[in-house]
Amino acid sequence: VLFGFDVISILLGGISAGMVLFIVSVGLSVTMGLMGFVNLAHGAFAMLGGYVIVLSMDELGLGFAPALIVGFVSVAAVSVVFERLLYSRLYRADELDQVLFTIGLVFVFIAAITIVVGPETITLTLPPALRGQFDLGFTEYRTYSIFLIVVGVAIVVGLWFGFERTRLGAQIRATVDNRRMAESLGINVDRLFTITFAFGSGMAALGGGLGAEFLGLDPQYALKYLVYFLIVVSVGGLGTVVGVFWASVLIGVLDFVLKLYIPKGGTMFIFALTILLLLLRPQGLFRKAER
Amino acid sequence: MTALPVTPAGHAAARTLTERHRLRWWEPAPWILAIAFYFAYPTYLGFGTEVLVAILFALSLDLALGYAGILTLGHAAFFGAGAYTVGLLAFHGIWNEPISSLLLAGAVAAVIGFGSGIVLLRTQGLTLLMLTLCTMTLLEEAANLGHEYTGSFDGLPGLPIAPLLGKFEFNPLFANTQFIYALVVLFVCFVFVRTLVYSPYGQSLTGIRENILRMHAVGSPVRWRLVTCYTISAAVAGIAGGLWAQANAYVNLTTLSLDRAATVFIILILGGHGRLYGAFVGGVVYMVLAHFLARIYPTAWQLGLGLVLVVIALFAQRGILGIGAALLQRLRDRRVAS
């Protein structure tokens, strides 16, 4: 059926784009939920990761999987340095100063990438195994999109397990809910934050690399997609993992459909919808209201 | 009424409060400097007009962000609304008299500010930041979509602005007319903002910024104060946008972009927010640096700007004027001690 086929390809295309959104944004959600830190530089870490991954494949000849690992580890390491030296000074500062600081950081990243790599857009060359079409039995679709969905689902399951079933996850949830109480119970919130910040930035790097195939990579990346990352986080709810996952799927599919059927100005609906949603449920779609 | 003995009139705090609206000896300085600039650098008047517009825009943001503490990243929404009001009216031959179209620009921006403020200002912090950002992007998309009227990305070029007061030719070739005109507009807006800030109303805005719960507790109509302040700020931003459109004789999508919103944010913070003259210092410093450095070394400029922002956020949270005030205070303390 033609109509049925359309729905399936829209869903697959939208969900695979949503997976990239999710992988990039999940770290932002958790760190903002934990510390209430308005980190506008999160997109810059995603961009940095994307560049590390693509360049280590092109210049060093690494395979796709090793490059992803290199990107994750190096950006996580860099982010720890930033977190300990700079971010940690502003945890108790105004949101204004946090916004200013992270915007400044974004500019520094953009300029640094322009100087080191150049202003041109670079893209990811997929390994042969991920190119072409994949036979799903009932339909064929781009292998890479299927791969992204599999990776995204694996990550959300893994994160959900880590979040809900491990000691570290319980500590994070406790701190998101009530930071003071968590501190008085002896949870080392600073250390917790460093760990989640590093992990979140590493995930952003992973997302930057995985998404480079269709988003492209240029120095403006850090600002260009920032609004989308923030929308996903605020729609999904600060400090959630599963909420951000569903929000990413929602925004991904919506964006895909709108760009397909209303190429001019279709994205307006996403912004309008976000405004409406934030007004009706400021805590996000998938998070329970504060008691 | 008998005077309460708690705060004697001669007390230092009482004196600060009752005398702070008085004109300080140095306050005419910016205007004298501007007029001196007019005579000293006749070839740079176009650039001078740009600086004046930037100062006016930063001043409008100061009212919302600096005084009332409304965290907004979407102030370009009002700048753009004002610019497009002037642009659309002039381009389609409906109205092109400069002064009245500037007032219209302010009015349109005020309506948008009131409409969005009444809804958005129920929220705070990150949610508010997101909402202002989304509102601005929504307007930008709308301007992009209305291709037939707004010219989308290319904008509306060659706006025919009528002669000022029916006498003085008004277009980028007559930079001296534009500079004086912009200076007068800035002066009128500044006097208005200064009066507002030193009024009891302005005092209550500062109170809301410092401790919103306490202001609720003392019975201040917090939300209305925020909405009216946001509306006034939007109107001033709209006038700045209209002025920009008139001076350049064109409008395009950059008037509504995140880039512009971030720039004005940076200008204000650089100069010092919550201070009347922060917009002036920040506007001049930023625009001069941008004008001379950004053209020659665009990347190094961005790197330097980023580093400056990081340093300000970490160490100098009250901007250039804040540093100046702190140094002055230290000097005074030393004089008292010795």
HADDOCK unambig.tbl for C-alpha pairs under 7 A between the chains (distance, minus, plus):
assign (segid A and resid 38 and name CA) (segid B and resid 126 and name CA) 6.91 0.50 0.50
assign (segid A and resid 95 and name CA) (segid B and resid 125 and name CA) 6.92 0.50 0.50
assign (segid A and resid 96 and name CA) (segid B and resid 71 and name CA) 6.87 0.50 0.50
assign (segid A and resid 97 and name CA) (segid B and resid 313 and name CA) 5.05 0.50 0.50
assign (segid A and resid 100 and name CA) (segid B and resid 309 and name CA) 6.27 0.50 0.50
assign (segid A and resid 100 and name CA) (segid B and resid 313 and name CA) 6.06 0.50 0.50
assign (segid A and resid 101 and name CA) (segid B and resid 309 and name CA) 6.01 0.50 0.50
assign (segid A and resid 101 and name CA) (segid B and resid 310 and name CA) 4.65 0.50 0.50
assign (segid A and resid 101 and name CA) (segid B and resid 313 and name CA) 5.19 0.50 0.50
assign (segid A and resid 104 and name CA) (segid B and resid 306 and name CA) 3.87 0.50 0.50
assign (segid A and resid 104 and name CA) (segid B and resid 307 and name CA) 6.21 0.50 0.50
assign (segid A and resid 104 and name CA) (segid B and resid 309 and name CA) 4.84 0.50 0.50
assign (segid A and resid 104 and name CA) (segid B and resid 310 and name CA) 5.27 0.50 0.50
assign (segid A and resid 105 and name CA) (segid B and resid 306 and name CA) 5.89 0.50 0.50
assign (segid A and resid 105 and name CA) (segid B and resid 310 and name CA) 6.59 0.50 0.50
assign (segid A and resid 107 and name CA) (segid B and resid 302 and name CA) 5.95 0.50 0.50
assign (segid A and resid 107 and name CA) (segid B and resid 303 and name CA) 6.16 0.50 0.50
assign (segid A and resid 107 and name CA) (segid B and resid 306 and name CA) 4.78 0.50 0.50
assign (segid A and resid 108 and name CA) (segid B and resid 302 and name CA) 6.87 0.50 0.50
assign (segid A and resid 108 and name CA) (segid B and resid 303 and name CA) 4.77 0.50 0.50
assign (segid A and resid 108 and name CA) (segid B and resid 306 and name CA) 4.93 0.50 0.50
assign (segid A and resid 108 and name CA) (segid B and resid 307 and name CA) 6.50 0.50 0.50
assign (segid A and resid 111 and name CA) (segid B and resid 299 and name CA) 5.39 0.50 0.50
assign (segid A and resid 111 and name CA) (segid B and resid 300 and name CA) 6.96 0.50 0.50
assign (segid A and resid 111 and name CA) (segid B and resid 302 and name CA) 5.87 0.50 0.50
assign (segid A and resid 111 and name CA) (segid B and resid 303 and name CA) 5.15 0.50 0.50
assign (segid A and resid 264 and name CA) (segid B and resid 145 and name CA) 6.58 0.50 0.50
assign (segid A and resid 265 and name CA) (segid B and resid 141 and name CA) 6.09 0.50 0.50
assign (segid A and resid 265 and name CA) (segid B and resid 145 and name CA) 5.66 0.50 0.50
assign (segid A and resid 268 and name CA) (segid B and resid 138 and name CA) 5.77 0.50 0.50
assign (segid A and resid 268 and name CA) (segid B and resid 141 and name CA) 6.08 0.50 0.50
assign (segid A and resid 271 and name CA) (segid B and resid 134 and name CA) 5.60 0.50 0.50
assign (segid A and resid 271 and name CA) (segid B and resid 138 and name CA) 6.13 0.50 0.50
assign (segid A and resid 272 and name CA) (segid B and resid 138 and name CA) 6.89 0.50 0.50
assign (segid A and resid 275 and name CA) (segid B and resid 131 and name CA) 5.83 0.50 0.50
assign (segid A and resid 275 and name CA) (segid B and resid 134 and name CA) 6.65 0.50 0.50
assign (segid A and resid 278 and name CA) (segid B and resid 127 and name CA) 7.00 0.50 0.50
assign (segid A and resid 282 and name CA) (segid B and resid 127 and name CA) 6.72 0.50 0.50
